[in-house]
Structures are given as structure tokens and as C-alpha cells.
Amino acid sequence: MKTLGLDESKVNIHGGAVSLGHPIGLFHPFDFRMSGARIVGHLVHTLKPGQKGCAAICNGGGGAGGMIIEKL
């Protein structure tokens, strides 16, 4: 992060789908639901009460989805 000059407050220190194992294609080449569920599940467990987070995923065909979550 220092080499690239990245702002530590804006970097996802928990990693994304690839660092979590990226199970895309586990059941079918176009089944992205497992990867998305894994990203959202990890986000929910990582957030502290009052924090907000964003989860996003591409479907491999040009589309994408995302959500903003606030832990109460």
C-alpha cells in the first residue's frame, strides 16, 4: 500500500472474492450467486454497529449488482 500510495482508510483489508476463495463456477459457469453471498456474508460479519459497507459483484456477462448495508 505504501509503494502504491494507497489510502489505508479506503482499502479493503479483508480482501474481495478472490481472497475469499472465489467459488464462482462451482456449480455452473454462470452461477455467481455463491460468490455474491460470500461477499455479503463476510461484509455483514465484518461491520460494527453503525457502520456502512458496500458489496458489489459482476456476473461475468457485462452486468453487475451491488448493495449498501448498514449494521444496526
Biopython code that builds the backbone (N, CA, C, O; Angstrom):
import numpy as np
from Bio.PDB.StructureBuilder import StructureBuilder

atoms = [
    (1, "MET", "N", (0.820, -1.168, 0.000)),
    (1, "MET", "CA", (0.000, 0.000, 0.000)),
    (1, "MET", "C", (0.876, 1.249, 0.000)),
    (1, "MET", "O", (0.545, 2.237, -0.655)),
    (2, "LYS", "N", (1.974, 1.211, 0.719)),
    (2, "LYS", "CA", (2.864, 2.369, 0.749)),
    (2, "LYS", "C", (3.482, 2.601, -0.620)),
    (2, "LYS", "O", (3.588, 3.740, -1.075)),
    (3, "THR", "N", (3.889, 1.524, -1.274)),
    (3, "THR", "CA", (4.518, 1.640, -2.593)),
    (3, "THR", "C", (3.572, 2.266, -3.605)),
    (3, "THR", "O", (3.988, 3.080, -4.429)),
    (4, "LEU", "N", (2.298, 1.885, -3.544)),
    (4, "LEU", "CA", (1.308, 2.398, -4.490)),
    (4, "LEU", "C", (0.674, 3.706, -4.038)),
    (4, "LEU", "O", (-0.077, 4.326, -4.791)),
    (5, "GLY", "N", (0.973, 4.130, -2.810)),
    (5, "GLY", "CA", (0.399, 5.370, -2.297)),
    (5, "GLY", "C", (-1.091, 5.270, -2.023)),
    (5, "GLY", "O", (-1.822, 6.245, -2.200)),
    (6, "LEU", "N", (-1.550, 4.096, -1.590)),
    (6, "LEU", "CA", (-2.973, 3.890, -1.327)),
    (6, "LEU", "C", (-3.357, 4.415, 0.048)),
    (6, "LEU", "O", (-2.587, 4.303, 1.002)),
    (7, "ASP", "N", (-4.540, 4.984, 0.143)),
    (7, "ASP", "CA", (-5.071, 5.495, 1.401)),
    (7, "ASP", "C", (-5.583, 4.310, 2.221)),
    (7, "ASP", "O", (-6.524, 3.631, 1.809)),
    (8, "GLU", "N", (-4.975, 4.063, 3.366)),
    (8, "GLU", "CA", (-5.337, 2.909, 4.194)),
    (8, "GLU", "C", (-6.798, 2.929, 4.630)),
    (8, "GLU", "O", (-7.384, 1.871, 4.857)),
    (9, "SER", "N", (-7.392, 4.107, 4.752)),
    (9, "SER", "CA", (-8.788, 4.190, 5.181)),
    (9, "SER", "C", (-9.756, 3.784, 4.075)),
    (9, "SER", "O", (-10.946, 3.603, 4.334)),
    (10, "LYS", "N", (-9.259, 3.639, 2.839)),
    (10, "LYS", "CA", (-10.131, 3.299, 1.718)),
    (10, "LYS", "C", (-9.825, 1.936, 1.107)),
    (10, "LYS", "O", (-10.434, 1.555, 0.107)),
    (11, "VAL", "N", (-8.898, 1.209, 1.694)),
    (11, "VAL", "CA", (-8.514, -0.097, 1.156)),
    (11, "VAL", "C", (-9.241, -1.191, 1.935)),
    (11, "VAL", "O", (-9.314, -1.141, 3.163)),
    (12, "ASN", "N", (-9.772, -2.165, 1.226)),
    (12, "ASN", "CA", (-10.452, -3.288, 1.854)),
    (12, "ASN", "C", (-9.406, -4.256, 2.405)),
    (12, "ASN", "O", (-8.864, -5.078, 1.666)),
    (13, "ILE", "N", (-9.128, -4.157, 3.691)),
    (13, "ILE", "CA", (-8.097, -5.005, 4.293)),
    (13, "ILE", "C", (-8.555, -6.454, 4.437)),
    (13, "ILE", "O", (-7.740, -7.331, 4.725)),
    (14, "HIS", "N", (-9.841, -6.717, 4.241)),
    (14, "HIS", "CA", (-10.369, -8.073, 4.363)),
    (14, "HIS", "C", (-10.368, -8.813, 3.029)),
    (14, "HIS", "O", (-10.672, -10.005, 2.989)),
    (15, "GLY", "N", (-10.036, -8.135, 1.951)),
    (15, "GLY", "CA", (-9.981, -8.776, 0.642)),
    (15, "GLY", "C", (-11.342, -8.884, -0.017)),
    (15, "GLY", "O", (-12.369, -8.582, 0.590)),
    (16, "GLY", "N", (-11.333, -9.316, -1.259)),
    (16, "GLY", "CA", (-12.559, -9.482, -2.026)),
    (16, "GLY", "C", (-12.809, -10.945, -2.333)),
    (16, "GLY", "O", (-12.333, -11.827, -1.618)),
    (17, "ALA", "N", (-13.558, -11.204, -3.398)),
    (17, "ALA", "CA", (-13.960, -12.565, -3.741)),
    (17, "ALA", "C", (-12.772, -13.487, -3.990)),
    (17, "ALA", "O", (-12.807, -14.651, -3.592)),
    (18, "VAL", "N", (-11.736, -12.995, -4.631)),
    (18, "VAL", "CA", (-10.586, -13.845, -4.935)),
    (18, "VAL", "C", (-9.899, -14.289, -3.645)),
    (18, "VAL", "O", (-9.547, -15.460, -3.503)),
    (19, "SER", "N", (-9.709, -13.371, -2.713)),
    (19, "SER", "CA", (-9.037, -13.733, -1.459)),
    (19, "SER", "C", (-9.909, -14.612, -0.571)),
    (19, "SER", "O", (-9.396, -15.299, 0.312)),
    (20, "LEU", "N", (-11.223, -14.599, -0.796)),
    (20, "LEU", "CA", (-12.132, -15.440, -0.017)),
    (20, "LEU", "C", (-12.344, -16.807, -0.657)),
    (20, "LEU", "O", (-13.120, -17.609, -0.137)),
    (21, "GLY", "N", (-11.686, -17.087, -1.751)),
    (21, "GLY", "CA", (-11.815, -18.388, -2.389)),
    (21, "GLY", "C", (-12.566, -18.359, -3.701)),
    (21, "GLY", "O", (-12.489, -19.323, -4.463)),
    (22, "HIS", "N", (-13.285, -17.298, -3.994)),
    (22, "HIS", "CA", (-13.993, -17.072, -5.252)),
    (22, "HIS", "C", (-14.624, -18.345, -5.825)),
    (22, "HIS", "O", (-14.110, -18.899, -6.797)),
    (23, "PRO", "N", (-15.738, -18.821, -5.233)),
    (23, "PRO", "CA", (-16.344, -20.068, -5.702)),
    (23, "PRO", "C", (-17.167, -19.927, -6.977)),
    (23, "PRO", "O", (-17.982, -20.800, -7.276)),
    (24, "ILE", "N", (-16.973, -18.850, -7.732)),
    (24, "ILE", "CA", (-17.719, -18.673, -8.976)),
    (24, "ILE", "C", (-17.437, -19.860, -9.901)),
    (24, "ILE", "O", (-16.293, -20.291, -10.042)),
    (25, "GLY", "N", (-18.473, -20.369, -10.515)),
    (25, "GLY", "CA", (-18.312, -21.516, -11.400)),
    (25, "GLY", "C", (-18.323, -22.839, -10.659)),
    (25, "GLY", "O", (-18.102, -23.891, -11.260)),
    (26, "LEU", "N", (-18.578, -22.796, -9.361)),
    (26, "LEU", "CA", (-18.575, -24.014, -8.565)),
    (26, "LEU", "C", (-19.635, -24.997, -9.044)),
    (26, "LEU", "O", (-19.371, -26.195, -9.148)),
    (27, "PHE", "N", (-20.840, -24.495, -9.337)),
    (27, "PHE", "CA", (-21.924, -25.364, -9.786)),
    (27, "PHE", "C", (-22.210, -25.218, -11.273)),
    (27, "PHE", "O", (-22.623, -26.174, -11.929)),
    (28, "HIS", "N", (-21.991, -24.035, -11.794)),
    (28, "HIS", "CA", (-22.270, -23.747, -13.200)),
    (28, "HIS", "C", (-21.400, -22.558, -13.588)),
    (28, "HIS", "O", (-21.186, -21.666, -12.768)),
    (29, "PRO", "N", (-20.897, -22.524, -14.811)),
    (29, "PRO", "CA", (-20.006, -21.419, -15.207)),
    (29, "PRO", "C", (-20.591, -20.026, -15.015)),
    (29, "PRO", "O", (-19.839, -19.067, -14.841)),
    (30, "PHE", "N", (-21.919, -19.892, -15.042)),
    (30, "PHE", "CA", (-22.519, -18.565, -14.921)),
    (30, "PHE", "C", (-23.234, -18.368, -13.589)),
    (30, "PHE", "O", (-23.995, -17.413, -13.436)),
    (31, "ASP", "N", (-23.006, -19.247, -12.631)),
    (31, "ASP", "CA", (-23.662, -19.143, -11.329)),
    (31, "ASP", "C", (-22.800, -18.298, -10.404)),
    (31, "ASP", "O", (-21.856, -18.802, -9.795)),
    (32, "PHE", "N", (-23.125, -17.005, -10.297)),
    (32, "PHE", "CA", (-22.340, -16.076, -9.486)),
    (32, "PHE", "C", (-22.941, -15.872, -8.097)),
    (32, "PHE", "O", (-22.419, -15.079, -7.314)),
    (33, "ARG", "N", (-24.019, -16.567, -7.784)),
    (33, "ARG", "CA", (-24.706, -16.339, -6.507)),
    (33, "ARG", "C", (-23.855, -16.727, -5.303)),
    (33, "ARG", "O", (-23.881, -16.033, -4.287)),
    (34, "MET", "N", (-23.105, -17.818, -5.394)),
    (34, "MET", "CA", (-22.279, -18.235, -4.258)),
    (34, "MET", "C", (-21.246, -17.169, -3.924)),
    (34, "MET", "O", (-21.043, -16.843, -2.754)),
    (35, "SER", "N", (-20.603, -16.633, -4.935)),
    (35, "SER", "CA", (-19.585, -15.613, -4.701)),
    (35, "SER", "C", (-20.214, -14.374, -4.080)),
    (35, "SER", "O", (-19.652, -13.797, -3.150)),
    (36, "GLY", "N", (-21.365, -13.962, -4.577)),
    (36, "GLY", "CA", (-22.052, -12.791, -4.035)),
    (36, "GLY", "C", (-22.492, -13.006, -2.599)),
    (36, "GLY", "O", (-22.351, -12.111, -1.765)),
    (37, "ALA", "N", (-23.022, -14.181, -2.304)),
    (37, "ALA", "CA", (-23.453, -14.495, -0.941)),
    (37, "ALA", "C", (-22.266, -14.489, 0.010)),
    (37, "ALA", "O", (-22.377, -14.059, 1.158)),
    (38, "ARG", "N", (-21.155, -14.958, -0.468)),
    (38, "ARG", "CA", (-19.952, -14.999, 0.360)),
    (38, "ARG", "C", (-19.447, -13.578, 0.662)),
    (38, "ARG", "O", (-19.043, -13.282, 1.786)),
    (39, "ILE", "N", (-19.475, -12.722, -0.339)),
    (39, "ILE", "CA", (-19.031, -11.339, -0.152)),
    (39, "ILE", "C", (-19.947, -10.615, 0.836)),
    (39, "ILE", "O", (-19.464, -9.943, 1.748)),
    (40, "VAL", "N", (-21.268, -10.747, 0.660)),
    (40, "VAL", "CA", (-22.226, -10.079, 1.547)),
    (40, "VAL", "C", (-22.121, -10.642, 2.965)),
    (40, "VAL", "O", (-22.141, -9.885, 3.935)),
    (41, "GLY", "N", (-22.012, -11.958, 3.088)),
    (41, "GLY", "CA", (-21.880, -12.576, 4.412)),
    (41, "GLY", "C", (-20.651, -12.081, 5.150)),
    (41, "GLY", "O", (-20.710, -11.786, 6.344)),
    (42, "HIS", "N", (-19.547, -11.993, 4.443)),
    (42, "HIS", "CA", (-18.310, -11.512, 5.062)),
    (42, "HIS", "C", (-18.451, -10.041, 5.464)),
    (42, "HIS", "O", (-17.994, -9.638, 6.534)),
    (43, "LEU", "N", (-19.084, -9.246, 4.606)),
    (43, "LEU", "CA", (-19.293, -7.829, 4.912)),
    (43, "LEU", "C", (-20.133, -7.667, 6.174)),
    (43, "LEU", "O", (-19.790, -6.874, 7.051)),
    (44, "VAL", "N", (-21.225, -8.408, 6.268)),
    (44, "VAL", "CA", (-22.126, -8.304, 7.419)),
    (44, "VAL", "C", (-21.394, -8.642, 8.717)),
    (44, "VAL", "O", (-21.594, -7.974, 9.733)),
    (45, "HIS", "N", (-20.559, -9.661, 8.690)),
    (45, "HIS", "CA", (-19.846, -10.067, 9.902)),
    (45, "HIS", "C", (-18.671, -9.147, 10.228)),
    (45, "HIS", "O", (-18.217, -9.110, 11.372)),
    (46, "THR", "N", (-18.177, -8.408, 9.243)),
    (46, "THR", "CA", (-17.043, -7.510, 9.448)),
    (46, "THR", "C", (-17.479, -6.152, 9.998)),
    (46, "THR", "O", (-16.749, -5.531, 10.770)),
    (47, "LEU", "N", (-18.668, -5.693, 9.602)),
    (47, "LEU", "CA", (-19.143, -4.375, 10.036)),
    (47, "LEU", "C", (-19.429, -4.336, 11.532)),
    (47, "LEU", "O", (-19.861, -5.323, 12.128)),
    (48, "LYS", "N", (-19.178, -3.181, 12.116)),
    (48, "LYS", "CA", (-19.534, -2.926, 13.509)),
    (48, "LYS", "C", (-20.830, -2.123, 13.511)),
    (48, "LYS", "O", (-21.132, -1.456, 12.521)),
    (49, "PRO", "N", (-21.614, -2.167, 14.606)),
    (49, "PRO", "CA", (-22.866, -1.408, 14.652)),
    (49, "PRO", "C", (-22.661, 0.059, 14.265)),
    (49, "PRO", "O", (-21.751, 0.727, 14.754)),
    (50, "GLY", "N", (-23.525, 0.536, 13.381)),
    (50, "GLY", "CA", (-23.459, 1.914, 12.906)),
    (50, "GLY", "C", (-22.629, 2.096, 11.649)),
    (50, "GLY", "O", (-22.704, 3.143, 11.006)),
    (51, "GLN", "N", (-21.835, 1.089, 11.288)),
    (51, "GLN", "CA", (-21.012, 1.194, 10.079)),
    (51, "GLN", "C", (-21.818, 0.811, 8.842)),
    (51, "GLN", "O", (-22.787, 0.056, 8.916)),
    (52, "LYS", "N", (-21.393, 1.351, 7.710)),
    (52, "LYS", "CA", (-21.990, 1.024, 6.420)),
    (52, "LYS", "C", (-20.930, 0.381, 5.547)),
    (52, "LYS", "O", (-19.740, 0.664, 5.685)),
    (53, "GLY", "N", (-21.370, -0.486, 4.648)),
    (53, "GLY", "CA", (-20.446, -1.124, 3.723)),
    (53, "GLY", "C", (-21.120, -1.362, 2.387)),
    (53, "GLY", "O", (-22.347, -1.342, 2.284)),
    (54, "CYS", "N", (-20.318, -1.585, 1.377)),
    (54, "CYS", "CA", (-20.815, -1.810, 0.022)),
    (54, "CYS", "C", (-20.305, -3.154, -0.476)),
    (54, "CYS", "O", (-19.122, -3.464, -0.338)),
    (55, "ALA", "N", (-21.193, -3.947, -1.051)),
    (55, "ALA", "CA", (-20.819, -5.213, -1.679)),
    (55, "ALA", "C", (-21.218, -5.123, -3.148)),
    (55, "ALA", "O", (-22.326, -4.695, -3.470)),
    (56, "ALA", "N", (-20.320, -5.525, -4.031)),
    (56, "ALA", "CA", (-20.598, -5.469, -5.466)),
    (56, "ALA", "C", (-20.037, -6.707, -6.145)),
    (56, "ALA", "O", (-19.054, -7.289, -5.688)),
    (57, "ILE", "N", (-20.673, -7.101, -7.242)),
    (57, "ILE", "CA", (-20.226, -8.274, -7.982)),
    (57, "ILE", "C", (-20.617, -8.122, -9.451)),
    (57, "ILE", "O", (-21.659, -7.551, -9.774)),
    (58, "CYS", "N", (-19.779, -8.631, -10.315)),
    (58, "CYS", "CA", (-20.141, -8.671, -11.734)),
    (58, "CYS", "C", (-20.652, -10.074, -12.030)),
    (58, "CYS", "O", (-20.305, -11.021, -11.324)),
    (59, "ASN", "N", (-21.469, -10.218, -13.062)),
    (59, "ASN", "CA", (-21.993, -11.545, -13.381)),
    (59, "ASN", "C", (-21.221, -12.211, -14.510)),
    (59, "ASN", "O", (-21.622, -13.274, -14.985)),
    (60, "GLY", "N", (-20.141, -11.616, -14.940)),
    (60, "GLY", "CA", (-19.316, -12.222, -15.972)),
    (60, "GLY", "C", (-19.861, -12.037, -17.376)),
    (60, "GLY", "O", (-19.226, -12.467, -18.339)),
    (61, "GLY", "N", (-21.011, -11.414, -17.516)),
    (61, "GLY", "CA", (-21.603, -11.212, -18.831)),
    (61, "GLY", "C", (-21.864, -9.751, -19.131)),
    (61, "GLY", "O", (-22.636, -9.428, -20.034)),
    (62, "GLY", "N", (-21.232, -8.869, -18.384)),
    (62, "GLY", "CA", (-21.398, -7.442, -18.617)),
    (62, "GLY", "C", (-22.302, -6.760, -17.616)),
    (62, "GLY", "O", (-22.317, -5.532, -17.533)),
    (63, "GLY", "N", (-23.056, -7.531, -16.856)),
    (63, "GLY", "CA", (-23.935, -6.951, -15.848)),
    (63, "GLY", "C", (-23.271, -6.961, -14.487)),
    (63, "GLY", "O", (-22.205, -7.548, -14.306)),
    (64, "ALA", "N", (-23.905, -6.311, -13.541)),
    (64, "ALA", "CA", (-23.356, -6.262, -12.191)),
    (64, "ALA", "C", (-24.471, -5.975, -11.198)),
    (64, "ALA", "O", (-25.569, -5.563, -11.573)),
    (65, "GLY", "N", (-24.175, -6.194, -9.945)),
    (65, "GLY", "CA", (-25.117, -5.896, -8.884)),
    (65, "GLY", "C", (-24.365, -5.371, -7.683)),
    (65, "GLY", "O", (-23.166, -5.607, -7.538)),
    (66, "GLY", "N", (-25.066, -4.663, -6.827)),
    (66, "GLY", "CA", (-24.424, -4.147, -5.631)),
    (66, "GLY", "C", (-25.451, -3.802, -4.578)),
    (66, "GLY", "O", (-26.642, -3.678, -4.866)),
    (67, "MET", "N", (-24.978, -3.647, -3.353)),
    (67, "MET", "CA", (-25.865, -3.231, -2.272)),
    (67, "MET", "C", (-25.060, -2.508, -1.206)),
    (67, "MET", "O", (-23.875, -2.768, -1.002)),
    (68, "ILE", "N", (-25.743, -1.595, -0.536)),
    (68, "ILE", "CA", (-25.176, -0.877, 0.597)),
    (68, "ILE", "C", (-25.860, -1.438, 1.840)),
    (68, "ILE", "O", (-27.085, -1.558, 1.881)),
    (69, "ILE", "N", (-25.069, -1.778, 2.849)),
    (69, "ILE", "CA", (-25.599, -2.363, 4.077)),
    (69, "ILE", "C", (-25.169, -1.492, 5.250)),
    (69, "ILE", "O", (-24.025, -1.040, 5.312)),
    (70, "GLU", "N", (-26.100, -1.259, 6.185)),
    (70, "GLU", "CA", (-25.757, -0.586, 7.437)),
    (70, "GLU", "C", (-26.071, -1.545, 8.569)),
    (70, "GLU", "O", (-27.197, -2.028, 8.689)),
    (71, "LYS", "N", (-25.082, -1.819, 9.394)),
    (71, "LYS", "CA", (-25.303, -2.706, 10.532)),
    (71, "LYS", "C", (-25.897, -1.892, 11.670)),
    (71, "LYS", "O", (-25.324, -0.888, 12.093)),
    (72, "LEU", "N", (-27.038, -2.327, 12.160)),
    (72, "LEU", "CA", (-27.737, -1.609, 13.238)),
    (72, "LEU", "C", (-27.304, -2.104, 14.597)),
    (72, "LEU", "O", (-27.788, -1.613, 15.616)),
]
sb = StructureBuilder()
sb.init_structure("model")
sb.init_model(0)
sb.init_chain("A")
sb.init_seg("    ")
for serial, (resi, resn, name, xyz) in enumerate(atoms, 1):
    if name == "N":
        sb.init_residue(resn, " ", resi, " ")
    sb.init_atom(name, np.array(xyz, "f"), 0.0, 1.0, " ", f" {name:<3s}", serial, name[0])
structure = sb.get_structure()
